[in-house]
Amino acid sequence: MSPTFESASAFAASWGLAYFVVLFIGAVAYALWPSKREEFEHAARIPLTED
């Protein structure tokens, strides 16, 4: 039995959403990780420094 467009579309919609939710949670966790604070604060000050 070959997959139809409807079944492939439903699979992509459900698992694609789950994939992007996990990816978003990972990105937020990375951005808010306590050990990364100093690195991000330094990166935020780069445009304000004089060359």
N, CA, C and O atoms as CSV, one atom per row, in Angstrom:
chain,resi,resn,atom,element,x,y,z
A,1,MET,N,N,0.845,-1.176,0.000
A,1,MET,CA,C,0.000,0.000,0.000
A,1,MET,C,C,0.890,1.239,0.000
A,1,MET,O,O,1.675,1.431,0.928
A,2,SER,N,N,0.783,2.058,-1.000
A,2,SER,CA,C,1.601,3.261,-1.087
A,2,SER,C,C,0.905,4.410,-0.358
A,2,SER,O,O,-0.322,4.503,-0.354
A,3,PRO,N,N,1.705,5.280,0.258
A,3,PRO,CA,C,1.098,6.393,0.984
A,3,PRO,C,C,0.454,7.389,0.023
A,3,PRO,O,O,0.971,7.664,-1.060
A,4,THR,N,N,-0.654,7.904,0.440
A,4,THR,CA,C,-1.337,8.904,-0.367
A,4,THR,C,C,-0.848,10.284,0.046
A,4,THR,O,O,-0.167,10.435,1.060
A,5,PHE,N,N,-1.194,11.267,-0.732
A,5,PHE,CA,C,-0.814,12.637,-0.412
A,5,PHE,C,C,-1.422,13.054,0.923
A,5,PHE,O,O,-0.773,13.743,1.711
A,6,GLU,N,N,-2.649,12.647,1.179
A,6,GLU,CA,C,-3.317,13.030,2.418
A,6,GLU,C,C,-2.616,12.442,3.635
A,6,GLU,O,O,-2.443,13.129,4.642
A,7,SER,N,N,-2.215,11.186,3.553
A,7,SER,CA,C,-1.533,10.577,4.701
A,7,SER,C,C,-0.145,11.164,4.895
A,7,SER,O,O,0.289,11.366,6.029
A,8,ALA,N,N,0.554,11.440,3.803
A,8,ALA,CA,C,1.873,12.068,3.915
A,8,ALA,C,C,1.747,13.472,4.470
A,8,ALA,O,O,2.581,13.895,5.271
A,9,SER,N,N,0.721,14.204,4.061
A,9,SER,CA,C,0.491,15.562,4.557
A,9,SER,C,C,0.154,15.547,6.049
A,9,SER,O,O,0.646,16.390,6.799
A,10,ALA,N,N,-0.667,14.610,6.481
A,10,ALA,CA,C,-1.024,14.507,7.892
A,10,ALA,C,C,0.202,14.138,8.729
A,10,ALA,O,O,0.391,14.674,9.821
A,11,PHE,N,N,1.028,13.232,8.227
A,11,PHE,CA,C,2.250,12.850,8.933
A,11,PHE,C,C,3.188,14.049,9.070
A,11,PHE,O,O,3.729,14.295,10.147
A,12,ALA,N,N,3.380,14.793,7.980
A,12,ALA,CA,C,4.277,15.951,8.003
A,12,ALA,C,C,3.741,17.036,8.926
A,12,ALA,O,O,4.512,17.689,9.629
A,13,ALA,N,N,2.447,17.230,8.931
A,13,ALA,CA,C,1.858,18.267,9.781
A,13,ALA,C,C,2.016,17.927,11.250
A,13,ALA,O,O,2.387,18.795,12.040
A,14,SER,N,N,1.748,16.701,11.635
A,14,SER,CA,C,1.805,16.349,13.050
A,14,SER,C,C,3.244,16.230,13.540
A,14,SER,O,O,3.584,16.806,14.574
A,15,TRP,N,N,4.080,15.511,12.840
A,15,TRP,CA,C,5.456,15.325,13.306
A,15,TRP,C,C,6.315,16.551,13.038
A,15,TRP,O,O,7.281,16.796,13.760
A,16,GLY,N,N,5.982,17.318,12.019
A,16,GLY,CA,C,6.692,18.568,11.782
A,16,GLY,C,C,6.450,19.555,12.901
A,16,GLY,O,O,7.372,20.243,13.337
A,17,LEU,N,N,5.224,19.630,13.366
A,17,LEU,CA,C,4.904,20.499,14.500
A,17,LEU,C,C,5.654,20.046,15.743
A,17,LEU,O,O,6.217,20.875,16.457
A,18,ALA,N,N,5.671,18.760,16.010
A,18,ALA,CA,C,6.398,18.243,17.173
A,18,ALA,C,C,7.889,18.549,17.062
A,18,ALA,O,O,8.523,18.910,18.054
A,19,TYR,N,N,8.448,18.409,15.874
A,19,TYR,CA,C,9.871,18.698,15.656
A,19,TYR,C,C,10.183,20.162,15.947
A,19,TYR,O,O,11.163,20.459,16.630
A,20,PHE,N,N,9.365,21.074,15.440
A,20,PHE,CA,C,9.625,22.492,15.642
A,20,PHE,C,C,9.369,22.932,17.083
A,20,PHE,O,O,10.023,23.859,17.561
A,21,VAL,N,N,8.447,22.297,17.774
A,21,VAL,CA,C,8.240,22.596,19.190
A,21,VAL,C,C,9.472,22.183,19.993
A,21,VAL,O,O,9.930,22.934,20.853
A,22,VAL,N,N,10.007,21.005,19.721
A,22,VAL,CA,C,11.222,20.545,20.410
A,22,VAL,C,C,12.404,21.446,20.065
A,22,VAL,O,O,13.198,21.785,20.942
A,23,LEU,N,N,12.527,21.831,18.810
A,23,LEU,CA,C,13.595,22.731,18.384
A,23,LEU,C,C,13.477,24.090,19.082
A,23,LEU,O,O,14.487,24.638,19.522
A,24,PHE,N,N,12.275,24.638,19.191
A,24,PHE,CA,C,12.051,25.912,19.861
A,24,PHE,C,C,12.393,25.819,21.341
A,24,PHE,O,O,13.039,26.719,21.878
A,25,ILE,N,N,11.976,24.759,22.006
A,25,ILE,CA,C,12.282,24.587,23.426
A,25,ILE,C,C,13.784,24.469,23.631
A,25,ILE,O,O,14.322,25.013,24.596
A,26,GLY,N,N,14.470,23.763,22.731
A,26,GLY,CA,C,15.930,23.661,22.813
A,26,GLY,C,C,16.604,25.007,22.637
A,26,GLY,O,O,17.564,25.309,23.346
A,27,ALA,N,N,16.125,25.824,21.706
A,27,ALA,CA,C,16.715,27.148,21.478
A,27,ALA,C,C,16.494,28.062,22.676
A,27,ALA,O,O,17.398,28.802,23.065
A,28,VAL,N,N,15.313,28.019,23.259
A,28,VAL,CA,C,15.035,28.838,24.440
A,28,VAL,C,C,15.869,28.372,25.618
A,28,VAL,O,O,16.398,29.202,26.358
A,29,ALA,N,N,15.999,27.075,25.812
A,29,ALA,CA,C,16.821,26.547,26.903
A,29,ALA,C,C,18.278,26.949,26.719
A,29,ALA,O,O,18.948,27.292,27.693
A,30,TYR,N,N,18.778,26.913,25.492
A,30,TYR,CA,C,20.154,27.325,25.216
A,30,TYR,C,C,20.342,28.810,25.528
A,30,TYR,O,O,21.343,29.200,26.128
A,31,ALA,N,N,19.387,29.626,25.122
A,31,ALA,CA,C,19.500,31.071,25.334
A,31,ALA,C,C,19.406,31.449,26.802
A,31,ALA,O,O,20.011,32.435,27.224
A,32,LEU,N,N,18.666,30.690,27.579
A,32,LEU,CA,C,18.467,31.022,28.990
A,32,LEU,C,C,19.354,30.219,29.935
A,32,LEU,O,O,19.234,30.353,31.153
A,33,TRP,N,N,20.236,29.392,29.399
A,33,TRP,CA,C,21.111,28.568,30.237
A,33,TRP,C,C,22.013,29.484,31.071
A,33,TRP,O,O,22.634,30.393,30.520
A,34,PRO,N,N,22.097,29.264,32.378
A,34,PRO,CA,C,22.852,30.169,33.250
A,34,PRO,C,C,24.325,30.329,32.879
A,34,PRO,O,O,24.863,31.427,33.027
A,35,SER,N,N,24.983,29.301,32.414
A,35,SER,CA,C,26.407,29.404,32.091
A,35,SER,C,C,26.663,30.220,30.823
A,35,SER,O,O,27.804,30.606,30.569
A,36,LYS,N,N,25.642,30.490,30.032
A,36,LYS,CA,C,25.785,31.260,28.796
A,36,LYS,C,C,25.578,32.756,29.011
A,36,LYS,O,O,25.779,33.542,28.085
A,37,ARG,N,N,25.181,33.162,30.211
A,37,ARG,CA,C,24.845,34.554,30.477
A,37,ARG,C,C,26.003,35.506,30.168
A,37,ARG,O,O,25.814,36.512,29.484
A,38,GLU,N,N,27.187,35.193,30.667
A,38,GLU,CA,C,28.340,36.074,30.453
A,38,GLU,C,C,28.674,36.182,28.963
A,38,GLU,O,O,28.986,37.267,28.473
A,39,GLU,N,N,28.609,35.084,28.261
A,39,GLU,CA,C,28.894,35.090,26.817
A,39,GLU,C,C,27.907,35.977,26.063
A,39,GLU,O,O,28.310,36.743,25.187
A,40,PHE,N,N,26.626,35.884,26.391
A,40,PHE,CA,C,25.613,36.685,25.712
A,40,PHE,C,C,25.707,38.158,26.110
A,40,PHE,O,O,25.472,39.033,25.276
A,41,GLU,N,N,26.041,38.445,27.356
A,41,GLU,CA,C,26.219,39.834,27.765
A,41,GLU,C,C,27.395,40.463,27.030
A,41,GLU,O,O,27.324,41.620,26.616
A,42,HIS,N,N,28.465,39.714,26.869
A,42,HIS,CA,C,29.615,40.216,26.112
A,42,HIS,C,C,29.222,40.484,24.657
A,42,HIS,O,O,29.582,41.519,24.098
A,43,ALA,N,N,28.495,39.568,24.054
A,43,ALA,CA,C,28.067,39.732,22.668
A,43,ALA,C,C,27.133,40.942,22.525
A,43,ALA,O,O,27.149,41.610,21.492
A,44,ALA,N,N,26.331,41.225,23.537
A,44,ALA,CA,C,25.421,42.365,23.482
A,44,ALA,C,C,26.167,43.686,23.553
A,44,ALA,O,O,25.685,44.695,23.038
A,45,ARG,N,N,27.338,43.698,24.184
A,45,ARG,CA,C,28.118,44.939,24.308
A,45,ARG,C,C,29.022,45.203,23.113
A,45,ARG,O,O,29.570,46.301,23.015
A,46,ILE,N,N,29.202,44.270,22.216
A,46,ILE,CA,C,30.126,44.427,21.080
A,46,ILE,C,C,29.788,45.663,20.232
A,46,ILE,O,O,30.708,46.403,19.884
A,47,PRO,N,N,28.530,45.925,19.881
A,47,PRO,CA,C,28.264,47.116,19.050
A,47,PRO,C,C,28.588,48.432,19.748
A,47,PRO,O,O,28.746,49.450,19.074
A,48,LEU,N,N,28.690,48.445,21.055
A,48,LEU,CA,C,28.929,49.679,21.806
A,48,LEU,C,C,30.413,49.962,22.045
A,48,LEU,O,O,30.761,51.040,22.528
A,49,THR,N,N,31.273,49.029,21.721
A,49,THR,CA,C,32.693,49.227,21.974
A,49,THR,C,C,33.340,50.042,20.857
A,49,THR,O,O,32.933,49.977,19.697
A,50,GLU,N,N,34.340,50.796,21.232
A,50,GLU,CA,C,35.096,51.584,20.260
A,50,GLU,C,C,36.226,50.721,19.691
A,50,GLU,O,O,36.806,49.903,20.405
A,51,ASP,N,N,36.523,50.901,18.449
A,51,ASP,CA,C,37.634,50.156,17.827
A,51,ASP,C,C,38.955,50.827,18.077
A,51,ASP,O,O,39.991,50.337,17.627
